[in-house]
Amino acid sequence: MTQTGDPLENAVAERIHKTIKEEFTNDRQISFCNIDEAKKEIKKFIEFYNQQRPHRSVQWLTPNEAYQCKGALRRVWKTYRRKELEWGDLAEA
């Protein structure tokens, strides 16, 4: 969660939450019997996400493959961060 409650402030965490719900559950709902089961299942999600699942944003590599690459990867993802306007910018608009 963010201090202002704006999910755009924490886009990376929001994205992984969405991916887990869409790709690793049948009905986009997650429920666990206990905390140990939750930890075990989420660890599996994260390992698959990082080691086996290719990502468009890193040229269809897995995150682990992208991390090990030498040199820069071409950026293909969107940014959702809003530009904060100063009061002076508003007066000129």
Summary of the structure (lengths in Angstrom):
residues: 93
radius of gyration: 17.9
end to end distance: 32.5
largest distance: 56.4
contacts: 163
relative contact order: 0.09
helix: 54%
strand: 2%
